[in-house]
Amino acid sequence: MPTMPERIPADGDPTASIEKIDAEMVAVSFVDNAGITRVKSVPIGRLARAARFGIGVSPCFETFAFDDLMTVGGYLGGPDGDLRLIPDLGALTEIACQPGWAWAPAEKYTQDGTRFAACQRGFAARQVEAARAAGLRLSMAFETEWALGVADETGFVPALDGPAYGMVRLGRVGEYARTLVATVERQGMSVEQFHPEYALAQVELSIAPNDPVAAADDAVLLRHTIRQVSADFGWRATLAPSIDPDGAGSGAHLHFSLHSGDGPLLAGGPGPYGMHPTGAAFLAGVLRELPALVAVGAGNPASFLRLRPSRWAGIWHCWGREAREAALRFVTGVRGTEDWAANAEVKCFDATGNPYLIVGSVIAAGLAGVAEELTLPAEVTGDPATFGPESEVTRLPADSAEAAGRLADSTVLAAAMGPELHDALLTVRRAEAERYRGATPRELVELTRWRF
Ligand SMILES: NC(=O)CC[C@H](N)C(=O)O
């Protein structure tokens, strides 16, 4: 996938890709460090100009918290200055569920035309490039879980009931699922699976893997599509990590596979379950950074309502083959697919994590493992919650302040992000942790329910 240039291009003809689009308005989005997708829009006739000169956006968003309250960091935040949102026209897509609209993800540039150091999508693209320079290619996909309900004065009325994974549940959402899948596919994503899930009013959809930056783009557009199609059916969709603190929540697990020029590195090799040494070192790097990765991908105070034992949310700092309680699950292919289907799944993430920061951070963590030739420790299977006091398996951070502390300590993520982005993300996470330190589970549910 072509990446955005270091400087805003002063020549070239952006109208070519625009002409193929049948829309009147274009939503140009970015995801902030709190994981909120924010947007500016332009009439289609202004899009070529926006691609050339950008759309103005305040740098204050770099340190916005998920509740829209502003903070100021060591480098960024505050009321002054301006950035330019440059839509990536290579990703311009008609929004099939919002007639007359198209969408493009943006990267942020400064007013003098250079790439903004703390741009989240630019960070992801930089890590893809670092992997390429090391001879590695990644393929990634987010799983998407959400709950369907109706908002009323009690907060949330579930739109469906019935047993987990039950045919009864599917019957309630059959027409909805058919419409959603068709809409998602019309927008260029390939749906792999839809099913009723385990938690309250929850369903899940998975899409085919993609280049890491495109996988993050897919997550943004898919979540918007889910909300729009749900509204067409008279429901609201919430991707918040928890709507019922007494039960399982919604995750945004990240699957990835790793390849060199010679083929897959997680299959067909001499290591555990066919991993090649480079594949195992990459996983060991991801495993090492998991405590800090929680702050990136599940660091909202409400994330910790979901990150509880024995709910398949991946709270344990370990890896294991098909281990659904481990934060890093290794998935081998079934017979006949072993050569290509093996992948790893980071389970602890949820939809409050910025998908661009997640893919970029996982790559950075893995590349550090490869550079240091790390080896994987022994795998852990079963549920560590039942292992008893002699177990050495530790829990990942259990609240947002602890997760932020681990991110502060991560020299790997600090180096990959650069000081501006690392500090801005920490500023947001610390502000949220501080502000909601004494919040009850019910308050956290209500604060996040319709924001993600
Ligand atoms: N099937 C599953 O893996 C369920 C995942 C679970 N809902 C989570 O919180 O991540």
The ligand as a Gaussian input file, in Angstrom:
#p B3LYP/6-31G(d) Opt

LIG

0 1
 N      -15.023000     -15.100000      21.939000
 C      -14.219000     -14.314000      22.570000
 O      -13.009000     -14.374000      22.409000
 C      -14.835000     -13.321000      23.495000
 C      -13.948000     -12.135000      23.806000
 C      -14.492000     -11.222000      24.876000
 N      -15.788000     -10.713000      24.568000
 C      -13.559000     -10.039000      25.157000
 O      -13.857000      -9.274000      25.977000
 O      -12.542000      -9.860000      24.587000

